[in-house]
Amino acid sequence: MPNILLTRIDNRLIHGQVATQWCSSIGANLILVVNDQVAHDKMRQGLMDMAAPAGVETRYFTIEKTINVIHKASPRQKIFIICETPQDVLRLVEGGVPIKKVNIGNMHMAEGKRQVATSVAVDDADVAAFRRLQELGVELEIQRVPSTPPEDIAKLFK
């Protein structure tokens, strides 16, 4: 069983807050960015590597590769998974990745989305993915950084 400490949705993927506060808070030694575009974009990977804290490894996998190899992870790897969207997390869970809890961190406002929490904007497809994750037994939590209290997830479904 892979040692997944936290799975986070953050459309910025690796950035200062994620790299410093979340990694130290959960004790991760591997940040796994699961994103089909970034897995093939060396330039974005390089920029994110610069934001990763010292001593924490980074990997950039497609959703399919993650589903296929996550169960081969060493128990020594304390994994922090970061995805861009709830749909990506849902694909992982439906593909057999043992994600028990999802931290919803940052989902930018965009056309067709509505702001539901401090840093979370959703559309109907996002809400449907969150509902399905709950049906699959995944706990959801809205929390920007570890030092702030979680927000009420009921906000997602209004």
Backbone as numpy.savetxt, mean C-alpha at the origin, in Angstrom:
# Nx Ny Nz CAx CAy CAz Cx Cy Cz
4.83 -18.62 4.95 3.99 -17.44 4.95 4.88 -16.19 4.95
4.68 -15.29 4.01 5.50 -14.07 3.99 5.20 -13.19 5.20
6.23 -12.50 5.67 6.11 -11.64 6.84 5.72 -10.22 6.40
4.44 -10.05 6.06 3.93 -8.75 5.61 3.49 -7.97 6.84
4.21 -6.90 7.15 3.91 -6.10 8.34 2.77 -5.12 8.09
2.76 -4.54 6.90 1.75 -3.53 6.58 1.61 -3.44 5.06
0.37 -3.23 4.62 0.10 -2.91 3.23 -0.56 -1.55 3.23
-0.03 -0.65 2.42 -0.50 0.74 2.41 -0.89 1.15 1.00
-1.98 1.90 0.91 -2.35 2.54 -0.36 -1.90 3.98 -0.27
-1.03 4.36 -1.19 -0.52 5.73 -1.24 -0.13 6.01 -2.68
-0.86 6.92 -3.33 -0.57 7.11 -4.75 0.76 7.81 -5.01
1.46 8.20 -3.94 2.81 8.73 -4.11 3.85 7.62 -3.99
3.40 6.44 -3.56 4.27 5.28 -3.36 5.34 5.60 -2.32
6.63 5.51 -2.64 7.65 5.82 -1.64 7.93 7.32 -1.66
7.80 7.94 -0.50 8.14 9.36 -0.34 8.55 9.55 1.11
8.88 10.76 1.50 9.44 11.02 2.82 8.68 10.42 3.98
7.36 10.66 4.06 6.57 10.14 5.18 6.63 8.62 5.24
6.39 7.99 4.11 6.39 6.53 4.07 7.75 6.01 4.48
8.75 6.56 3.86 10.11 6.05 4.07 10.55 6.16 5.52
10.28 7.29 6.13 10.81 7.48 7.48 9.84 7.00 8.56
8.66 7.60 8.60 7.76 7.33 9.72 7.20 5.91 9.72
6.69 5.44 8.59 6.06 4.12 8.59 7.10 3.01 8.75
8.21 3.09 8.04 9.23 2.03 8.16 9.72 1.89 9.59
10.02 3.01 10.24 10.52 2.91 11.61 9.41 2.47 12.56
8.20 2.90 12.32 7.08 2.53 13.19 6.78 1.03 13.16
6.86 0.43 12.00 6.52 -1.00 11.88 7.74 -1.92 11.89
8.95 -1.35 11.72 10.16 -2.17 11.73 10.43 -2.91 10.44
10.01 -2.33 9.31 10.21 -2.98 8.01 11.67 -2.91 7.58
12.14 -3.96 6.90 13.47 -3.91 6.29 13.40 -4.08 4.76
12.15 -4.15 4.25 11.94 -4.25 2.80 10.67 -3.50 2.43
10.82 -2.53 1.53 9.65 -1.86 0.96 9.42 -2.50 -0.41
8.22 -3.07 -0.58 7.85 -3.69 -1.84 6.79 -2.82 -2.50
7.19 -2.10 -3.56 6.25 -1.30 -4.32 5.64 -2.22 -5.37
4.32 -2.39 -5.30 3.63 -3.25 -6.25 2.84 -2.35 -7.19
3.37 -2.20 -8.41 2.78 -1.29 -9.38 3.27 -1.70 -10.77
2.34 -1.99 -11.66 2.71 -2.48 -12.98 3.54 -1.47 -13.79
3.27 -0.17 -13.64 4.04 0.83 -14.39 5.43 1.02 -13.79
5.49 1.20 -12.48 6.77 1.48 -11.82 7.73 0.29 -11.92
7.18 -0.92 -11.99 8.03 -2.11 -12.11 8.92 -2.05 -13.35
8.52 -1.25 -14.33 9.28 -1.14 -15.59 9.89 0.24 -15.80
9.86 1.10 -14.77 10.32 2.48 -14.91 11.52 2.72 -13.99
12.72 2.50 -14.53 13.96 2.62 -13.74 14.16 4.03 -13.19
13.71 5.04 -13.92 13.88 6.40 -13.45 13.06 6.65 -12.17
11.79 6.26 -12.18 10.96 6.42 -10.98 11.50 5.57 -9.84
11.97 4.37 -10.14 12.55 3.52 -9.10 13.75 4.22 -8.45
14.59 4.81 -9.28 15.77 5.51 -8.75 15.38 6.66 -7.84
14.36 7.41 -8.22 13.90 8.52 -7.38 13.36 8.00 -6.05
12.61 6.90 -6.11 12.06 6.34 -4.87 13.16 5.74 -4.00
14.17 5.14 -4.62 15.28 4.59 -3.86 15.95 5.67 -3.01
16.01 6.89 -3.56 16.63 8.00 -2.82 15.82 8.37 -1.58
14.50 8.12 -1.61 13.64 8.46 -0.47 13.60 7.34 0.58
14.03 6.16 0.20 13.99 5.03 1.14 15.03 5.22 2.23
14.70 4.85 3.46 15.67 5.02 4.55 16.85 4.06 4.40
17.97 4.46 4.95 19.17 3.61 4.94 18.86 2.30 5.64
19.36 1.23 5.08 19.17 -0.08 5.68 17.87 -0.76 5.30
17.04 -0.10 4.51 15.78 -0.70 4.06 15.89 -0.96 2.56
15.71 -2.22 2.18 15.78 -2.58 0.77 14.49 -2.17 0.06
14.58 -1.98 -1.24 13.38 -1.70 -2.05 13.30 -2.71 -3.19
12.09 -3.08 -3.52 11.81 -3.92 -4.68 10.61 -3.31 -5.41
10.60 -3.50 -6.71 9.53 -2.96 -7.55 9.00 -4.10 -8.41
7.82 -4.62 -8.04 7.25 -5.77 -8.73 5.91 -5.41 -9.37
5.59 -6.13 -10.44 4.24 -6.04 -10.99 3.30 -6.79 -10.03
2.03 -6.59 -10.22 1.05 -7.31 -9.40 1.20 -8.81 -9.63
1.31 -9.22 -10.88 1.43 -10.64 -11.20 2.69 -11.27 -10.57
3.81 -10.56 -10.67 5.05 -11.10 -10.09 4.91 -11.24 -8.58
4.29 -10.26 -7.95 4.10 -10.32 -6.49 3.28 -11.55 -6.12
2.18 -11.77 -6.83 1.33 -12.94 -6.57 2.14 -14.23 -6.72
3.00 -14.26 -7.73 3.76 -15.48 -8.03 4.93 -15.74 -7.09
5.53 -14.69 -6.49 6.75 -14.91 -5.70 6.65 -14.57 -4.22
5.58 -13.93 -3.77 5.54 -13.47 -2.38 5.67 -14.62 -1.39
5.18 -15.78 -1.74 5.25 -16.92 -0.81 6.65 -17.51 -0.71
7.57 -17.04 -1.54 8.97 -17.48 -1.46 9.81 -16.53 -0.60
9.19 -15.49 -0.06 9.92 -14.50 0.74 10.52 -15.16 1.98
11.70 -14.72 2.33 12.37 -15.21 3.54 11.65 -14.66 4.77
11.56 -15.45 5.84 10.97 -14.94 7.08 11.73 -13.73 7.63
13.00 -13.59 7.25 13.80 -12.44 7.70 13.33 -11.14 7.06
12.64 -11.25 5.93 12.16 -10.05 5.25 10.90 -9.55 5.96
11.01 -8.36 6.51 9.87 -7.72 7.16 9.30 -6.74 6.14
8.22 -7.17 5.50 7.76 -6.54 4.25 6.70 -5.47 4.49
6.94 -4.32 3.87 6.00 -3.21 3.83 5.60 -3.07 2.36
4.36 -3.45 2.04 3.86 -3.36 0.66 3.20 -2.01 0.47
3.53 -1.36 -0.65 2.87 -0.10 -1.00 2.26 -0.24 -2.38
0.97 0.07 -2.48 0.25 0.05 -3.75 -0.34 1.44 -4.02
-0.68 1.66 -5.26 -1.21 2.96 -5.65 -2.73 3.05 -5.46
-3.44 1.93 -5.66 -4.90 1.97 -5.65 -5.49 0.79 -4.87
-6.74 0.94 -4.43 -7.40 -0.21 -3.78 -7.63 -1.36 -4.76
-7.77 -1.05 -6.03 -7.94 -2.11 -7.03 -6.70 -2.99 -7.11
-5.52 -2.38 -6.99 -4.27 -3.16 -7.00 -4.20 -4.08 -5.79
-4.59 -3.57 -4.61 -4.57 -4.39 -3.40 -5.57 -5.54 -3.56
-6.73 -5.25 -4.10 -7.74 -6.29 -4.30 -7.22 -7.39 -5.22
-6.53 -7.01 -6.29 -5.95 -8.02 -7.18 -4.94 -8.89 -6.44
-4.16 -8.29 -5.56 -3.20 -9.07 -4.76 -3.93 -10.07 -3.85
-4.92 -9.59 -3.14 -5.65 -10.44 -2.20 -6.35 -11.58 -2.97
-7.01 -11.24 -4.06 -7.69 -12.27 -4.85 -6.70 -13.24 -5.48
-5.45 -12.79 -5.65 -4.41 -13.64 -6.20 -3.71 -14.50 -5.15
-4.12 -14.37 -3.89 -3.58 -15.23 -2.85 -2.52 -14.60 -1.95
-2.26 -13.30 -2.11 -1.30 -12.64 -1.22 -1.99 -12.45 0.14
-1.38 -12.94 1.24 -2.04 -12.93 2.54 -2.01 -11.56 3.23
-2.83 -10.67 2.73 -2.94 -9.32 3.30 -4.13 -9.31 4.25
-3.86 -8.97 5.51 -4.90 -8.98 6.54 -5.43 -7.58 6.84
-4.57 -6.56 6.62 -4.94 -5.19 6.97 -4.37 -4.25 5.91
-5.16 -3.23 5.56 -4.72 -2.23 4.60 -4.81 -0.86 5.24
-3.70 -0.16 5.20 -3.62 1.23 5.66 -3.87 2.11 4.44
-4.89 2.94 4.52 -5.22 3.85 3.42 -4.61 5.20 3.78
-3.59 5.58 3.01 -2.83 6.76 3.38 -3.14 7.97 2.55
-2.91 7.88 1.26 -3.06 9.06 0.42 -3.65 8.66 -0.92
-4.82 9.19 -1.20 -5.46 8.99 -2.51 -5.90 10.38 -2.97
-5.12 10.94 -3.90 -5.34 12.32 -4.34 -6.72 12.56 -4.94
-7.16 13.79 -4.80 -8.38 14.26 -5.44 -8.13 14.32 -6.94
-9.11 13.88 -7.70 -9.03 13.93 -9.17 -10.46 14.02 -9.70
-10.57 14.26 -10.97 -11.90 14.37 -11.57 -12.69 13.08 -11.34
-13.93 13.24 -10.88 -14.78 12.09 -10.63 -14.64 11.51 -9.23
-13.72 12.07 -8.43 -13.52 11.57 -7.06 -14.12 12.56 -6.08
-14.43 12.06 -4.89 -14.94 12.91 -3.81 -14.05 12.73 -2.58
-13.79 13.85 -1.92 -12.94 13.84 -0.72 -13.75 13.24 0.42
-13.22 12.18 1.06 -13.95 11.53 2.16 -13.18 11.56 3.47
-11.91 11.85 3.42 -11.09 11.92 4.63 -9.98 12.92 4.37
-9.17 13.19 5.37 -8.14 14.22 5.29 -7.32 14.11 4.01
-6.85 12.92 3.67 -6.00 12.78 2.48 -6.50 11.67 1.56
-7.82 11.43 1.59 -8.38 10.33 0.80 -9.57 10.82 -0.02
-9.45 10.64 -1.33 -10.55 10.92 -2.26 -10.84 9.63 -3.03
-12.12 9.30 -3.18 -12.51 8.04 -3.80 -13.55 8.26 -4.90
-13.62 7.29 -5.80 -14.72 7.22 -6.75 -15.45 5.90 -6.50
-16.48 5.63 -7.30 -17.28 4.43 -7.07 -16.48 3.14 -7.22
-15.50 3.12 -8.13 -14.67 1.92 -8.32 -13.81 1.67 -7.09
-13.29 2.75 -6.48 -12.51 2.61 -5.25 -13.38 2.04 -4.13
-14.58 2.59 -3.99 -15.49 2.14 -2.94 -15.84 0.67 -3.14
-16.09 0.26 -4.37 -16.40 -1.15 -4.66 -15.22 -2.04 -4.27
-14.00 -1.61 -4.55 -12.81 -2.39 -4.20 -12.68 -2.49 -2.67
-12.92 -1.39 -1.97 -12.85 -1.42 -0.50 -13.92 -2.36 0.08
-15.13 -2.30 -0.48 -16.20 -3.21 -0.01 -15.79 -4.67 -0.21
-15.23 -4.96 -1.38 -14.83 -6.34 -1.68 -13.70 -6.78 -0.74
-12.75 -5.90 -0.47 -11.68 -6.24 0.47 -12.27 -6.58 1.84
-13.24 -5.80 2.29 -13.89 -6.09 3.57 -14.58 -7.45 3.53
-15.27 -7.74 2.42 -15.94 -9.04 2.27 -14.94 -10.19 2.37
-13.71 -9.94 1.91 -12.67 -10.96 1.95 -11.96 -11.03 3.30
-12.43 -10.21 4.25 -11.88 -10.27 5.60 -10.69 -9.37 5.85
-10.44 -8.43 4.94 -9.31 -7.51 5.11 -9.77 -6.31 5.94
-9.02 -6.02 6.98 -9.31 -4.85 7.83 -8.81 -3.60 7.12
-9.63 -2.55 7.13 -9.26 -1.28 6.51 -9.03 -0.23 7.59
-8.05 0.65 7.32 -7.74 1.72 8.27 -7.28 2.94 7.47
-7.84 4.10 7.80 -7.39 5.36 7.19 -6.47 6.03 8.19
-5.19 6.17 7.81 -4.24 6.83 8.72 -3.09 7.38 7.89
-2.93 8.67 7.96 -1.91 9.33 7.15 -0.50 8.99 7.60
-0.25 9.16 8.89 1.07 8.85 9.47 0.83 8.15 10.81
1.82 7.41 11.32 1.62 6.65 12.55 1.28 7.51 13.76
1.69 8.78 13.75 1.48 9.64 14.91 0.08 10.26 14.95
-0.72 10.09 13.91 -2.08 10.62 13.92 -3.06 9.47 14.15
-4.19 9.76 14.81 -5.14 8.68 15.04 -5.82 8.25 13.74
-6.18 6.97 13.64 -6.92 6.53 12.45 -8.25 7.24 12.33
-8.69 7.47 11.09 -10.00 8.09 10.85 -11.03 6.97 10.66
-12.28 7.34 10.81 -13.39 6.39 10.71 -13.53 5.88 9.26
-13.42 4.57 9.08 -13.49 4.04 7.72 -14.90 4.12 7.12
-15.89 4.37 7.96 -17.26 4.54 7.44 -17.31 5.68 6.43
-16.36 6.64 6.55 -16.30 7.77 5.62 -16.15 7.30 4.18
-15.49 6.14 4.00 -15.26 5.63 2.64 -16.55 5.30 1.92
-17.57 4.94 2.67 -18.77 4.37 2.07 -19.96 5.31 2.03
-19.73 6.59 2.37 -20.83 7.57 2.35 -21.08 8.09 0.96
